[in-house]
Amino acid sequence: MDLSYILNEFAEERENYFNAVSPPIMQTSNFVFNTVADMRNAFSDEYAAWLYSRGNNPTVDILRKKLAALDGAEDCLVFNSGAAAIFVVVLANVKAGDHIVSVDKPYTWAQKMFDVILPKFGVTTTYIDGRKIENFERAILPNTTVIYLESPNSWDYALQDLKAVAELAKAEHITTIIDNSYCTPLYQKPIEMGIDISMQTATKYISGHSDTLGGVLSGSKAMMEKIFNSEYLTVGSGIQPFNAWLLIRGLRTLPARLDRITATTRKVVDHLKNHPRVETVLFPLDEHFPQYELAKAQMQGACGLLTFIIKAETITQIEQFCENLQHIFMAVSWGGHESLIIPKCSAIQPADFNPANKEHRMLRLYAGLEDPEYIIKDLDQAFEKLV
Ligand SMILES: *Cc1c(COP(=O)(O)O)cnc(C)c1O
């Protein structure tokens, strides 16, 4: 299926709604039945029925079909947030006594689940450096049921060799789950590389406008149906129709936005690499990135997020740099129209700051849809004010 077809036409049955170009927001909680037999059918197979919007909803259905097609998956489920999607997919694939192998430093709320919630139910997690396939081989135990991946990571962009991990996991009958948020399915297709379930936050690039949250799971119909019938309906965190509609709207412009951000990011990376106040720039598709070859082989693109290590002796200098930015906002998240920055030192106490620790001097920048020169000028004036 062509990308343009998926984003502009696929799954939209316009004859059902007056041939409107934009699909309706089916803002309803429930659906009416004319016969008891119809109602009985819906109860017996809610996955295939219009019964109640905690399960299926027509606006959400359009979004699901488009996102599944983008991932090259049989089906997908869309949640109220990426965190909900992570919680549900892991919960659905472990039982008491099971073991998970996860890449180290996964997304904050994935890590919270592994460290705090799952141990209460006798599920343990081993964190590994996922850059080496041997580390997966060594960490797998007889009770390992899930391998949890995030490639690239959204701070240091560490990658895993997805084909190699998928092959290893298949041989051991282990389910593989990836957080594909950095790339989106436009820039990386984990399912085609053999990964079982691809998760992404829709809050970032799919929404694209910093105005809604959402989370996506894509995989086989059997897996999605299993999750739908238990965890999806029980947790009750499916996306709401209006938010689904915003995400459909976001999809229309996704390739154009990623193209623009890709070009801008290249300029910002090159500028920062040559800046005297910058020690290192981390970006997966930069020639000097340690895993550049792997990134080139398994990703079709990269954009937006990059991390630079600023030359600074004190935490105050880094704070001043961030506070002197006039247009780049200091805020979490990414994928919207607006450029953003997060200093790593915002997550540590000032007394613990150690300039010898490169991580403490990391700044994560998201390049948005502004003019590249506008972003670069803002960075430069903040650098100039550094004393
Ligand atoms: C934001 C994010 C998530 C969680 O998504 P929400 O929609 O905020 O819940 C998961 N993984 C990564 C890498 C993210 O950046």
Ligand as a Chemical Component Dictionary entry (heavy atoms), coordinates in Angstrom:
data_LIG
# 
_chem_comp.id                   LIG 
_chem_comp.type                 NON-POLYMER 
_chem_comp.pdbx_formal_charge   0 
_chem_comp.three_letter_code    LIG 
# 
loop_
_chem_comp_atom.comp_id 
_chem_comp_atom.atom_id 
_chem_comp_atom.alt_atom_id 
_chem_comp_atom.type_symbol 
_chem_comp_atom.charge 
_chem_comp_atom.model_Cartn_x 
_chem_comp_atom.model_Cartn_y 
_chem_comp_atom.model_Cartn_z 
_chem_comp_atom.pdbx_ordinal 
LIG C1 C1 C 0 6.867  10.038 25.414 1  
LIG C2 C2 C 0 7.409  8.669  25.302 2  
LIG C3 C3 C 0 6.680  7.541  25.718 3  
LIG C4 C4 C 0 5.356  7.626  26.430 4  
LIG O1 O1 O 0 4.380  8.218  25.702 5  
LIG P1 P1 P 0 3.180  9.062  26.368 6  
LIG O2 O2 O 0 2.262  9.247  25.233 7  
LIG O3 O3 O 0 3.799  10.313 26.890 8  
LIG O4 O4 O 0 2.623  8.245  27.479 9  
LIG C5 C5 C 0 7.242  6.297  25.529 10 
LIG N1 N1 N 0 8.455  6.153  24.972 11 
LIG C6 C6 C 0 9.189  7.194  24.570 12 
LIG C7 C7 C 0 10.530 6.957  23.973 13 
LIG C8 C8 C 0 8.699  8.488  24.729 14 
LIG O5 O5 O 0 9.434  9.529  24.365 15 
# 
loop_
_chem_comp_bond.comp_id 
_chem_comp_bond.atom_id_1 
_chem_comp_bond.atom_id_2 
_chem_comp_bond.value_order 
_chem_comp_bond.pdbx_ordinal 
LIG C1 C2 SING 1  
LIG C2 C3 SING 2  
LIG C2 C8 DOUB 3  
LIG C3 C4 SING 4  
LIG C3 C5 DOUB 5  
LIG C4 O1 SING 6  
LIG O1 P1 SING 7  
LIG P1 O2 DOUB 8  
LIG P1 O3 SING 9  
LIG P1 O4 SING 10 
LIG C5 N1 SING 11 
LIG N1 C6 DOUB 12 
LIG C6 C7 SING 13 
LIG C6 C8 SING 14 
LIG C8 O5 SING 15 
# 
